[in-house]
């Protein structure tokens, strides 16, 4: 992967075949990194969905509120000072094991978190570790592309975004900014009751998120008759 645009092109290829072979409405949904790519694909005109559903989209990094240009400059420097493929952060004390506190970043629901461990065992080839400095640099480039002056405003697709101010993985401020700049977006905000994986949260959180999404889709893109 040389650029996030490679993934956008993959999505566009899949989208063309899917739209051709299925009856509408056609809804594009993405969570976290998938939410980033879904929004960028619509913004770049690679896909044209009837509605867009974004769950905790990765539109900025959680952590110190550095301007994206500064963070990008630091990441670009780090790719020059060593192997761009080296991890940008530590994963766990023992290679291959998930960090002990990882569940505290994702969900309050222990059973749904354990489901992920089952999938890791069944499909180890899908296991991901920390991002590389090359990935971080390209992520900043794509974030700046999305938030360039006047760019996100081109997305007139009806959009619902669910996110939480308690997110420790993606930037909540960036999600709010995107919701404010998108011409036709609704933000459903959660607080301390939710971690990053809102759709894998405890039932009260998950049920509210799904109800909001269902109501949005019923209104914006009802099933074809």
Secondary structure as a PSIPRED ss2 file (coil, helix, strand):
# PSIPRED VFORMAT (PSIPRED V4.0)

   1 X C   1.000  0.000  0.000
   2 X C   1.000  0.000  0.000
   3 X C   1.000  0.000  0.000
   4 X H   0.000  1.000  0.000
   5 X H   0.000  1.000  0.000
   6 X H   0.000  1.000  0.000
   7 X H   0.000  1.000  0.000
   8 X H   0.000  1.000  0.000
   9 X H   0.000  1.000  0.000
  10 X H   0.000  1.000  0.000
  11 X H   0.000  1.000  0.000
  12 X H   0.000  1.000  0.000
  13 X H   0.000  1.000  0.000
  14 X H   0.000  1.000  0.000
  15 X H   0.000  1.000  0.000
  16 X H   0.000  1.000  0.000
  17 X H   0.000  1.000  0.000
  18 X H   0.000  1.000  0.000
  19 X H   0.000  1.000  0.000
  20 X H   0.000  1.000  0.000
  21 X H   0.000  1.000  0.000
  22 X C   1.000  0.000  0.000
  23 X C   1.000  0.000  0.000
  24 X C   1.000  0.000  0.000
  25 X C   1.000  0.000  0.000
  26 X C   1.000  0.000  0.000
  27 X E   0.000  0.000  1.000
  28 X E   0.000  0.000  1.000
  29 X E   0.000  0.000  1.000
  30 X E   0.000  0.000  1.000
  31 X E   0.000  0.000  1.000
  32 X C   1.000  0.000  0.000
  33 X H   0.000  1.000  0.000
  34 X H   0.000  1.000  0.000
  35 X H   0.000  1.000  0.000
  36 X H   0.000  1.000  0.000
  37 X H   0.000  1.000  0.000
  38 X H   0.000  1.000  0.000
  39 X H   0.000  1.000  0.000
  40 X H   0.000  1.000  0.000
  41 X H   0.000  1.000  0.000
  42 X H   0.000  1.000  0.000
  43 X H   0.000  1.000  0.000
  44 X C   1.000  0.000  0.000
  45 X C   1.000  0.000  0.000
  46 X C   1.000  0.000  0.000
  47 X C   1.000  0.000  0.000
  48 X C   1.000  0.000  0.000
  49 X C   1.000  0.000  0.000
  50 X C   1.000  0.000  0.000
  51 X E   0.000  0.000  1.000
  52 X E   0.000  0.000  1.000
  53 X E   0.000  0.000  1.000
  54 X E   0.000  0.000  1.000
  55 X E   0.000  0.000  1.000
  56 X C   1.000  0.000  0.000
  57 X C   1.000  0.000  0.000
  58 X C   1.000  0.000  0.000
  59 X C   1.000  0.000  0.000
  60 X C   1.000  0.000  0.000
  61 X E   0.000  0.000  1.000
  62 X C   1.000  0.000  0.000
  63 X C   1.000  0.000  0.000
  64 X C   1.000  0.000  0.000
  65 X C   1.000  0.000  0.000
  66 X C   1.000  0.000  0.000
  67 X C   1.000  0.000  0.000
  68 X H   0.000  1.000  0.000
  69 X H   0.000  1.000  0.000
  70 X H   0.000  1.000  0.000
  71 X H   0.000  1.000  0.000
  72 X H   0.000  1.000  0.000
  73 X H   0.000  1.000  0.000
  74 X H   0.000  1.000  0.000
  75 X H   0.000  1.000  0.000
  76 X H   0.000  1.000  0.000
  77 X H   0.000  1.000  0.000
  78 X H   0.000  1.000  0.000
  79 X H   0.000  1.000  0.000
  80 X H   0.000  1.000  0.000
  81 X H   0.000  1.000  0.000
  82 X C   1.000  0.000  0.000
  83 X C   1.000  0.000  0.000
  84 X C   1.000  0.000  0.000
  85 X C   1.000  0.000  0.000
  86 X C   1.000  0.000  0.000
  87 X E   0.000  0.000  1.000
  88 X C   1.000  0.000  0.000
  89 X C   1.000  0.000  0.000
  90 X C   1.000  0.000  0.000
  91 X C   1.000  0.000  0.000
  92 X C   1.000  0.000  0.000
  93 X C   1.000  0.000  0.000
  94 X C   1.000  0.000  0.000
  95 X C   1.000  0.000  0.000
  96 X C   1.000  0.000  0.000
  97 X C   1.000  0.000  0.000
  98 X C   1.000  0.000  0.000
  99 X C   1.000  0.000  0.000
 100 X C   1.000  0.000  0.000
 101 X C   1.000  0.000  0.000
 102 X C   1.000  0.000  0.000
 103 X H   0.000  1.000  0.000
 104 X H   0.000  1.000  0.000
 105 X H   0.000  1.000  0.000
 106 X H   0.000  1.000  0.000
 107 X C   1.000  0.000  0.000
 108 X C   1.000  0.000  0.000
 109 X C   1.000  0.000  0.000
 110 X H   0.000  1.000  0.000
 111 X H   0.000  1.000  0.000
 112 X H   0.000  1.000  0.000
 113 X H   0.000  1.000  0.000
 114 X H   0.000  1.000  0.000
 115 X H   0.000  1.000  0.000
 116 X H   0.000  1.000  0.000
 117 X H   0.000  1.000  0.000
 118 X H   0.000  1.000  0.000
 119 X H   0.000  1.000  0.000
 120 X H   0.000  1.000  0.000
 121 X H   0.000  1.000  0.000
 122 X H   0.000  1.000  0.000
 123 X C   1.000  0.000  0.000
 124 X H   0.000  1.000  0.000
 125 X H   0.000  1.000  0.000
 126 X H   0.000  1.000  0.000
 127 X C   1.000  0.000  0.000
 128 X C   1.000  0.000  0.000
 129 X C   1.000  0.000  0.000
 130 X C   1.000  0.000  0.000
 131 X C   1.000  0.000  0.000
 132 X E   0.000  0.000  1.000
 133 X H   0.000  1.000  0.000
 134 X H   0.000  1.000  0.000
 135 X H   0.000  1.000  0.000
 136 X H   0.000  1.000  0.000
 137 X H   0.000  1.000  0.000
 138 X H   0.000  1.000  0.000
 139 X H   0.000  1.000  0.000
 140 X H   0.000  1.000  0.000
 141 X H   0.000  1.000  0.000
 142 X H   0.000  1.000  0.000
 143 X H   0.000  1.000  0.000
 144 X H   0.000  1.000  0.000
 145 X H   0.000  1.000  0.000
 146 X H   0.000  1.000  0.000
 147 X C   1.000  0.000  0.000
 148 X C   1.000  0.000  0.000
 149 X C   1.000  0.000  0.000
 150 X C   1.000  0.000  0.000
 151 X C   1.000  0.000  0.000
 152 X H   0.000  1.000  0.000
 153 X H   0.000  1.000  0.000
 154 X H   0.000  1.000  0.000
 155 X C   1.000  0.000  0.000
 156 X C   1.000  0.000  0.000
 157 X C   1.000  0.000  0.000
 158 X C   1.000  0.000  0.000
 159 X E   0.000  0.000  1.000
 160 X E   0.000  0.000  1.000
 161 X E   0.000  0.000  1.000
 162 X E   0.000  0.000  1.000
 163 X E   0.000  0.000  1.000
 164 X E   0.000  0.000  1.000
 165 X C   1.000  0.000  0.000
 166 X C   1.000  0.000  0.000
 167 X C   1.000  0.000  0.000
 168 X C   1.000  0.000  0.000
 169 X C   1.000  0.000  0.000
 170 X E   0.000  0.000  1.000
 171 X C   1.000  0.000  0.000
 172 X H   0.000  1.000  0.000
 173 X H   0.000  1.000  0.000
 174 X H   0.000  1.000  0.000
 175 X H   0.000  1.000  0.000
 176 X H   0.000  1.000  0.000
 177 X H   0.000  1.000  0.000
 178 X H   0.000  1.000  0.000
 179 X H   0.000  1.000  0.000
 180 X H   0.000  1.000  0.000
 181 X H   0.000  1.000  0.000
 182 X C   1.000  0.000  0.000
 183 X C   1.000  0.000  0.000
 184 X C   1.000  0.000  0.000
 185 X E   0.000  0.000  1.000
 186 X E   0.000  0.000  1.000
 187 X E   0.000  0.000  1.000
 188 X E   0.000  0.000  1.000
 189 X E   0.000  0.000  1.000
 190 X E   0.000  0.000  1.000
 191 X C   1.000  0.000  0.000
 192 X C   1.000  0.000  0.000
 193 X C   1.000  0.000  0.000
 194 X C   1.000  0.000  0.000
 195 X C   1.000  0.000  0.000
 196 X C   1.000  0.000  0.000
 197 X C   1.000  0.000  0.000
 198 X H   0.000  1.000  0.000
 199 X H   0.000  1.000  0.000
 200 X H   0.000  1.000  0.000
 201 X C   1.000  0.000  0.000
 202 X C   1.000  0.000  0.000
 203 X H   0.000  1.000  0.000
 204 X H   0.000  1.000  0.000
 205 X H   0.000  1.000  0.000
 206 X H   0.000  1.000  0.000
 207 X H   0.000  1.000  0.000
 208 X H   0.000  1.000  0.000
 209 X H   0.000  1.000  0.000
 210 X H   0.000  1.000  0.000
 211 X H   0.000  1.000  0.000
 212 X H   0.000  1.000  0.000
 213 X H   0.000  1.000  0.000
 214 X H   0.000  1.000  0.000
 215 X H   0.000  1.000  0.000
 216 X H   0.000  1.000  0.000
 217 X H   0.000  1.000  0.000
 218 X H   0.000  1.000  0.000
 219 X H   0.000  1.000  0.000
 220 X H   0.000  1.000  0.000
 221 X C   1.000  0.000  0.000
 222 X C   1.000  0.000  0.000
 223 X C   1.000  0.000  0.000
 224 X C   1.000  0.000  0.000
 225 X C   1.000  0.000  0.000
